[in-house]
Amino acid sequence: AQTVTQSQPEMSVQEAETVTLSCTYDTSESNYYLFWYKQPPSRQMILVIRQEAYKQQNATENRFSVNFQKAAKSFSLKISDSQLGDTAMYFCAFVMDSNYQLIWGAGTKLIIKP
Amino acid sequence: NAGVTQTPKFQVLKTGQSMTLQCAQDMNHEYMSWYRQDPGMGLRLIHYSVGAGITDQGEVPNGYNVSRSTTEDFPLRLLSAAPSQTSVYFCASRETGGNNQPQHFGDGTRLSIL
């Protein structure tokens, strides 16, 4: 069965620091897509960044970047220059090319302290 | 664009009651899905649809029904509410271009079953 593991239930860092959230997944397929979503206290689910498994280059979106290690099945999220507005639950998810079901991790609660 | 609109935002039901959670999107997305979010767990897929007239079961379909008569609407029906269905429910839609497309989420419905 496909699974996603986020080993850090909660993290907190000071504003302006860099923080890395970990995510590992398990699949036997070679073609899939990985996502990080953010859920602030408002409950809205917002896409942060995505990565195609066939691309070796790590995706970046402004202060957000990923470290994608396909062999290790690892997909960590790095947030640089963290801001108070980054406080949220962060979910890692992936979907295989062969079906529609997005598999989600349990989430990491990130708190940015002033 | 309103995006994905869910109604109601909150609902309290008694065990055994039935109700329908509404979901509508104005982005002409073919793919729509329903998730439930429980504390300490990732989102779990209930049902999904790849177009009008086509629906399929996800990971946790028992106790729920769906239909898709139009591209825009994808209601979720609870047939006989049970306390185990207390959860936050999210509707999402996605462009048809492929599984690499991000999902667009509604604001969620918090449902409590007494």
Chai-1 contact restraints between the chains, C-beta under 6 A:
chainA,res_idxA,chainB,res_idxB,connection_type,confidence,min_distance_angstrom,max_distance_angstrom,comment,restraint_id
A,Y33,B,N99,contact,1.0,0.0,6.0,A-B,restraint_1
A,Y33,B,N100,contact,1.0,0.0,6.0,A-B,restraint_2
A,R43,B,G108,contact,1.0,0.0,6.0,A-B,restraint_3
A,Q44,B,D107,contact,1.0,0.0,6.0,A-B,restraint_4
A,M45,B,F105,contact,1.0,0.0,6.0,A-B,restraint_5
A,L47,B,P102,contact,1.0,0.0,6.0,A-B,restraint_6
A,E52,B,N100,contact,1.0,0.0,6.0,A-B,restraint_7
A,V95,B,N99,contact,1.0,0.0,6.0,A-B,restraint_8
A,D97,B,N99,contact,1.0,0.0,6.0,A-B,restraint_9
A,Y100,B,Y48,contact,1.0,0.0,6.0,A-B,restraint_10
A,Q101,B,L45,contact,1.0,0.0,6.0,A-B,restraint_11
A,W104,B,G42,contact,1.0,0.0,6.0,A-B,restraint_12
A,W104,B,L43,contact,1.0,0.0,6.0,A-B,restraint_13
A,G105,B,G42,contact,1.0,0.0,6.0,A-B,restraint_14
A,A106,B,G40,contact,1.0,0.0,6.0,A-B,restraint_15
A,A106,B,M41,contact,1.0,0.0,6.0,A-B,restraint_16
A,A106,B,G42,contact,1.0,0.0,6.0,A-B,restraint_17
